[in-house]
Amino acid sequence: MTRNLNTALMWRKSTYSGKDGNCVEVAPLEDSAVAVRDSKAPRGPVLSFSEQAWTALLSDIDRGRLGSA
């Protein structure tokens, strides 16, 4: 899905983020979608997820289905 993400979004970083700078930021989009970007590159690429895809991704992370970094 193509979205115009050049508009002002309300970005936030998790309170679980460390101080090492390896973080992502998320922002709500219309229709309950979510935008995600690298906090070190705020003008860089932005991914957008539908509500269902975002929920599935978070569930897979919580269950350890994506492996470890």
N, CA, C and O atoms as a Tinker XYZ file with bonds, in Angstrom:
   276  protein
     1  N      0.842000   -1.168000    0.000000    73     2
     2  CA     0.000000    0.000000    0.000000    64     1     3
     3  C      0.891000    1.237000    0.000000    63     2     4     5
     4  O      1.822000    1.332000    0.800000    81     3
     5  N      0.613000    2.175000   -0.886000    73     3     6
     6  CA     1.372000    3.414000   -0.959000    64     5     7
     7  C      0.682000    4.480000   -0.127000    63     6     8     9
     8  O     -0.522000    4.701000   -0.254000    81     7
     9  N      1.448000    5.130000    0.715000    73     7    10
    10  CA     0.921000    6.189000    1.579000    64     9    11
    11  C      1.849000    7.388000    1.489000    63    10    12    13
    12  O      3.046000    7.240000    1.239000    81    11
    13  N      1.296000    8.574000    1.692000    73    11    14
    14  CA     2.111000    9.767000    1.788000    64    13    15
    15  C      2.535000    9.915000    3.241000    63    14    16    17
    16  O      1.742000   10.339000    4.082000    81    15
    17  N      3.782000    9.566000    3.537000    73    15    18
    18  CA     4.267000    9.627000    4.902000    64    17    19
    19  C      5.128000   10.861000    5.145000    63    18    20    21
    20  O      5.856000   10.925000    6.135000    81    19
    21  N      5.047000   11.839000    4.248000    73    19    22
    22  CA     5.792000   13.081000    4.417000    64    21    23
    23  C      5.042000   14.076000    5.283000    63    22    24    25
    24  O      5.523000   15.188000    5.501000    81    23
    25  N      3.884000   13.698000    5.775000    73    23    26
    26  CA     3.123000   14.580000    6.645000    64    25    27
    27  C      3.663000   14.480000    8.064000    63    26    28    29
    28  O      4.400000   13.549000    8.390000    81    27
    29  N      3.307000   15.413000    8.882000    73    27    30
    30  CA     3.764000   15.395000   10.284000    64    29    31
    31  C      3.054000   14.269000   11.030000    63    30    32    33
    32  O      1.829000   14.262000   11.147000    81    31
    33  N      3.834000   13.330000   11.527000    73    31    34
    34  CA     3.290000   12.208000   12.284000    64    33    35
    35  C      3.726000   12.337000   13.741000    63    34    36    37
    36  O      4.719000   12.998000   14.046000    81    35
    37  N      2.991000   11.714000   14.617000    73    35    38
    38  CA     3.302000   11.721000   16.044000    64    37    39
    39  C      4.159000   10.486000   16.374000    63    38    40    41
    40  O      3.641000    9.459000   16.813000    81    39
    41  N      5.465000   10.603000   16.159000    73    39    42
    42  CA     6.381000    9.485000   16.372000    64    41    43
    43  C      6.643000    9.283000   17.862000    63    42    44    45
    44  O      6.705000   10.241000   18.633000    81    43
    45  N      6.796000    8.001000   18.256000    73    43    46
    46  CA     7.168000    7.699000   19.636000    64    45    47
    47  C      8.108000    6.501000   19.645000    63    46    48    49
    48  O      8.090000    5.655000   18.751000    81    47
    49  N      8.923000    6.466000   20.683000    73    47    50
    50  CA     9.878000    5.386000   20.867000    64    49    51
    51  C      9.475000    4.613000   22.118000    63    50    52    53
    52  O      8.992000    5.202000   23.085000    81    51
    53  N      9.666000    3.330000   22.101000    73    51    54
    54  CA     9.307000    2.500000   23.248000    64    53    55
    55  C     10.093000    2.907000   24.487000    63    54    56    57
    56  O     11.256000    3.299000   24.398000    81    55
    57  N      9.448000    2.811000   25.634000    73    55    58
    58  CA    10.150000    3.058000   26.891000    64    57    59
    59  C     11.147000    1.938000   27.179000    63    58    60    61
    60  O     11.997000    2.083000   28.057000    81    59
    61  N     11.055000    0.829000   26.455000    73    59    62
    62  CA    11.997000   -0.269000   26.604000    64    61    63
    63  C     13.260000   -0.070000   25.769000    63    62    64    65
    64  O     14.197000   -0.862000   25.868000    81    63
    65  N     13.292000    0.973000   24.953000    73    63    66
    66  CA    14.446000    1.231000   24.097000    64    65    67
    67  C     15.669000    1.544000   24.938000    63    66    68    69
    68  O     15.588000    2.239000   25.950000    81    67
    69  N     16.792000    1.021000   24.503000    73    67    70
    70  CA    18.039000    1.278000   25.218000    64    69    71
    71  C     18.634000    2.623000   24.842000    63    70    72    73
    72  O     18.097000    3.333000   23.992000    81    71
    73  N     19.713000    2.959000   25.461000    73    71    74
    74  CA    20.385000    4.225000   25.201000    64    73    75
    75  C     21.423000    4.094000   24.095000    63    74    76    77
    76  O     22.102000    5.070000   23.777000    81    75
    77  N     21.561000    2.909000   23.501000    73    75    78
    78  CA    22.560000    2.693000   22.463000    64    77    79
    79  C     22.124000    3.195000   21.094000    63    78    80    81
    80  O     22.920000    3.175000   20.155000    81    79
    81  N     20.892000    3.641000   20.957000    73    79    82
    82  CA    20.421000    4.206000   19.699000    64    81    83
    83  C     19.856000    3.203000   18.719000    63    82    84    85
    84  O     19.431000    3.592000   17.631000    81    83
    85  N     19.835000    1.928000   19.061000    73    83    86
    86  CA    19.291000    0.909000   18.168000    64    85    87
    87  C     17.796000    0.764000   18.424000    63    86    88    89
    88  O     17.355000   -0.178000   19.082000    81    87
    89  N     17.034000    1.700000   17.902000    73    87    90
    90  CA    15.606000    1.744000   18.204000    64    89    91
    91  C     14.795000    1.962000   16.934000    63    90    92    93
    92  O     15.308000    2.423000   15.914000    81    91
    93  N     13.544000    1.626000   17.025000    73    91    94
    94  CA    12.593000    2.017000   15.996000    64    93    95
    95  C     11.576000    2.942000   16.640000    63    94    96    97
    96  O     11.351000    2.903000   17.850000    81    95
    97  N     10.969000    3.770000   15.814000    73    95    98
    98  CA     9.906000    4.652000   16.260000    64    97    99
    99  C      8.641000    4.259000   15.511000    63    98   100   101
   100  O      8.701000    3.815000   14.364000    81    99
   101  N      7.513000    4.423000   16.154000    73    99   102
   102  CA     6.234000    4.109000   15.531000    64   101   103
   103  C      5.329000    5.329000   15.593000    63   102   104   105
   104  O      5.454000    6.178000   16.475000    81   103
   105  N      4.416000    5.392000   14.634000    73   103   106
   106  CA     3.438000    6.481000   14.596000    64   105   107
   107  C      2.121000    5.925000   14.064000    63   106   108   109
   108  O      2.113000    5.127000   13.127000    81   107
   109  N      1.021000    6.343000   14.655000    73   107   110
   110  CA    -0.275000    5.881000   14.157000    64   109   111
   111  C     -0.608000    6.541000   12.823000    63   110   112   113
   112  O     -0.294000    7.710000   12.596000    81   111
   113  N     -1.244000    5.777000   11.952000    73   111   114
   114  CA    -1.743000    6.274000   10.676000    64   113   115
   115  C     -3.260000    6.116000   10.661000    63   114   116   117
   116  O     -3.836000    5.498000   11.557000    81   115
   117  N     -3.888000    6.666000    9.659000    73   115   118
   118  CA    -5.338000    6.497000    9.552000    64   117   119
   119  C     -5.682000    5.036000    9.345000    63   118   120   121
   120  O     -4.826000    4.249000    8.942000    81   119
   121  N     -6.890000    4.673000    9.607000    73   119   122
   122  CA    -7.377000    3.295000    9.461000    64   121   123
   123  C     -6.639000    2.312000   10.362000    63   122   124   125
   124  O     -6.525000    1.134000   10.023000    81   123
   125  N     -6.136000    2.777000   11.505000    73   123   126
   126  CA    -5.450000    1.941000   12.497000    64   125   127
   127  C     -4.147000    1.342000   12.001000    63   126   128   129
   128  O     -3.638000    0.404000   12.615000    81   127
   129  N     -3.593000    1.850000   10.913000    73   127   130
   130  CA    -2.301000    1.378000   10.418000    64   129   131
   131  C     -1.195000    1.999000   11.269000    63   130   132   133
   132  O     -1.439000    2.917000   12.052000    81   131
   133  N      0.039000    1.480000   11.102000    73   131   134
   134  CA     1.182000    1.939000   11.887000    64   133   135
   135  C      2.357000    2.196000   10.951000    63   134   136   137
   136  O      2.641000    1.393000   10.062000    81   135
   137  N      3.038000    3.324000   11.158000    73   135   138
   138  CA     4.269000    3.637000   10.431000    64   137   139
   139  C      5.441000    3.315000   11.345000    63   138   140   141
   140  O      5.359000    3.519000   12.556000    81   139
   141  N      6.537000    2.812000   10.772000    73   139   142
   142  CA     7.718000    2.429000   11.539000    64   141   143
   143  C      8.951000    2.972000   10.824000    63   142   144   145
   144  O      9.064000    2.876000    9.602000    81   143
   145  N      9.884000    3.549000   11.606000    73   143   146
   146  CA    11.139000    4.042000   11.034000    64   145   147
   147  C     12.288000    3.809000   12.012000    63   146   148   149
   148  O     12.069000    3.564000   13.198000    81   147
   149  N     13.500000    3.889000   11.502000    73   147   150
   150  CA    14.714000    3.773000   12.312000    64   149   151
   151  C     14.944000    5.115000   13.002000    63   150   152   153
   152  O     14.987000    6.151000   12.339000    81   151
   153  N     15.091000    5.106000   14.313000    73   151   154
   154  CA    15.257000    6.363000   15.049000    64   153   155
   155  C     16.553000    7.083000   14.695000    63   154   156   157
   156  O     16.656000    8.294000   14.888000    81   155
   157  N     17.545000    6.353000   14.179000    73   155   158
   158  CA    18.806000    6.987000   13.788000    64   157   159
   159  C     18.712000    7.669000   12.429000    63   158   160   161
   160  O     19.587000    8.460000   12.074000    81   159
   161  N     17.666000    7.376000   11.668000    73   159   162
   162  CA    17.504000    7.944000   10.320000    64   161   163
   163  C     16.075000    8.450000   10.150000    63   162   164   165
   164  O     15.315000    7.893000    9.358000    81   163
   165  N     15.700000    9.499000   10.881000    73   163   166
   166  CA    14.312000    9.960000   10.840000    64   165   167
   167  C     13.839000   10.446000    9.469000    63   166   168   169
   168  O     12.635000   10.514000    9.221000    81   167
   169  N     14.762000   10.781000    8.588000    73   167   170
   170  CA    14.373000   11.188000    7.229000    64   169   171
   171  C     14.515000   10.046000    6.224000    63   170   172   173
   172  O     14.327000   10.225000    5.021000    81   171
   173  N     14.850000    8.870000    6.750000    73   171   174
   174  CA    15.037000    7.699000    5.901000    64   173   175
   175  C     13.727000    7.019000    5.572000    63   174   176   177
   176  O     12.658000    7.602000    5.752000    81   175
   177  N     13.802000    5.784000    5.089000    73   175   178
   178  CA    12.601000    5.062000    4.682000    64   177   179
   179  C     11.655000    4.791000    5.859000    63   178   180   181
   180  O     12.073000    4.656000    7.009000    81   179
   181  N     10.389000    4.720000    5.526000    73   179   182
   182  CA     9.336000    4.432000    6.507000    64   181   183
   183  C      8.542000    3.236000    6.005000    63   182   184   185
   184  O      8.130000    3.197000    4.846000    81   183
   185  N      8.329000    2.263000    6.879000    73   183   186
   186  CA     7.477000    1.118000    6.563000    64   185   187
   187  C      6.093000    1.387000    7.121000    63   186   188   189
   188  O      5.953000    2.030000    8.162000    81   187
   189  N      5.075000    0.903000    6.440000    73   187   190
   190  CA     3.723000    0.998000    6.993000    64   189   191
   191  C      3.117000   -0.401000    7.055000    63   190   192   193
   192  O      3.288000   -1.215000    6.147000    81   191
   193  N      2.413000   -0.652000    8.141000    73   191   194
   194  CA     1.783000   -1.941000    8.396000    64   193   195
   195  C      0.295000   -1.735000    8.636000    63   194   196   197
   196  O     -0.106000   -0.774000    9.293000    81   195
   197  N     -0.513000   -2.629000    8.109000    73   195   198
   198  CA    -1.931000   -2.621000    8.469000    64   197   199
   199  C     -2.031000   -3.014000    9.939000    63   198   200   201
   200  O     -1.079000   -3.546000   10.511000    81   199
   201  N     -3.163000   -2.757000   10.537000    73   199   202
   202  CA    -3.360000   -3.134000   11.937000    64   201   203
   203  C     -3.151000   -4.636000   12.131000    63   202   204   205
   204  O     -2.529000   -5.052000   13.108000    81   203
   205  N     -3.660000   -5.444000   11.217000    73   203   206
   206  CA    -3.542000   -6.899000   11.324000    64   205   207
   207  C     -2.091000   -7.349000   11.188000    63   206   208   209
   208  O     -1.640000   -8.218000   11.934000    81   207
   209  N     -1.357000   -6.765000   10.243000    73   207   210
   210  CA     0.047000   -7.142000   10.043000    64   209   211
   211  C      0.895000   -6.725000   11.237000    63   210   212   213
   212  O      1.775000   -7.478000   11.654000    81   211
   213  N      0.648000   -5.534000   11.799000    73   211   214
   214  CA     1.394000   -5.052000   12.952000    64   213   215
   215  C      1.146000   -5.958000   14.166000    63   214   216   217
   216  O      2.083000   -6.326000   14.875000    81   215
   217  N     -0.105000   -6.306000   14.392000    73   215   218
   218  CA    -0.457000   -7.187000   15.510000    64   217   219
   219  C      0.213000   -8.547000   15.348000    63   218   220   221
   220  O      0.719000   -9.106000   16.321000    81   219
   221  N      0.222000   -9.083000   14.131000    73   219   222
   222  CA     0.858000  -10.380000   13.875000    64   221   223
   223  C      2.373000  -10.295000   14.096000    63   222   224   225
   224  O      2.963000  -11.214000   14.666000    81   223
   225  N      2.999000   -9.216000   13.658000    73   223   226
   226  CA     4.437000   -9.046000   13.848000    64   225   227
   227  C      4.775000   -8.994000   15.341000    63   226   228   229
   228  O      5.690000   -9.684000   15.790000    81   227
   229  N      4.056000   -8.195000   16.100000    73   227   230
   230  CA     4.307000   -8.102000   17.539000    64   229   231
   231  C      4.093000   -9.445000   18.234000    63   230   232   233
   232  O      4.843000   -9.802000   19.143000    81   231
   233  N      3.081000  -10.182000   17.814000    73   231   234
   234  CA     2.822000  -11.501000   18.383000    64   233   235
   235  C      3.979000  -12.448000   18.098000    63   234   236   237
   236  O      4.413000  -13.182000   18.985000    81   235
   237  N      4.485000  -12.437000   16.858000    73   235   238
   238  CA     5.611000  -13.300000   16.499000    64   237   239
   239  C      6.867000  -12.929000   17.285000    63   238   240   241
   240  O      7.629000  -13.810000   17.684000    81   239
   241  N      7.086000  -11.644000   17.507000    73   239   242
   242  CA     8.235000  -11.208000   18.304000    64   241   243
   243  C      8.089000  -11.711000   19.733000    63   242   244   245
   244  O      9.028000  -12.271000   20.299000    81   243
   245  N      6.909000  -11.509000   20.318000    73   243   246
   246  CA     6.666000  -11.953000   21.695000    64   245   247
   247  C      6.877000  -13.450000   21.865000    63   246   248   249
   248  O      7.352000  -13.896000   22.909000    81   247
   249  N      6.533000  -14.220000   20.859000    73   247   250
   250  CA     6.641000  -15.679000   20.947000    64   249   251
   251  C      7.994000  -16.210000   20.499000    63   250   252   253
   252  O      8.214000  -17.421000   20.500000    81   251
   253  N      8.906000  -15.316000   20.116000    73   251   254
   254  CA    10.244000  -15.738000   19.706000    64   253   255
   255  C     10.292000  -16.426000   18.365000    63   254   256   257
   256  O     11.225000  -17.184000   18.098000    81   255
   257  N      9.321000  -16.187000   17.517000    73   255   258
   258  CA     9.243000  -16.863000   16.219000    64   257   259
   259  C     10.185000  -16.285000   15.172000    63   258   260   261
   260  O     10.351000  -16.876000   14.105000    81   259
   261  N     10.800000  -15.152000   15.454000    73   259   262
   262  CA    11.640000  -14.505000   14.450000    64   261   263
   263  C     13.127000  -14.732000   14.684000    63   262   264   265
   264  O     13.954000  -14.177000   13.962000    81   263
   265  N     13.474000  -15.523000   15.662000    73   263   266
   266  CA    14.875000  -15.783000   15.959000    64   265   267
   267  C     15.464000  -14.648000   16.781000    63   266   268   269
   268  O     14.750000  -13.755000   17.237000    81   267
   269  N     16.773000  -14.696000   16.961000    73   267   270
   270  CA    17.447000  -13.655000   17.730000    64   269   271
   271  C     18.436000  -12.918000   16.849000    63   270   272   273
   272  O     18.950000  -13.456000   15.868000    81   271
   273  N     18.686000  -11.684000   17.220000    73   271   274
   274  CA    19.601000  -10.844000   16.434000    64   273   275
   275  C     21.022000  -11.028000   16.900000    63   274   276
   276  O     21.935000  -10.405000   16.359000    81   275
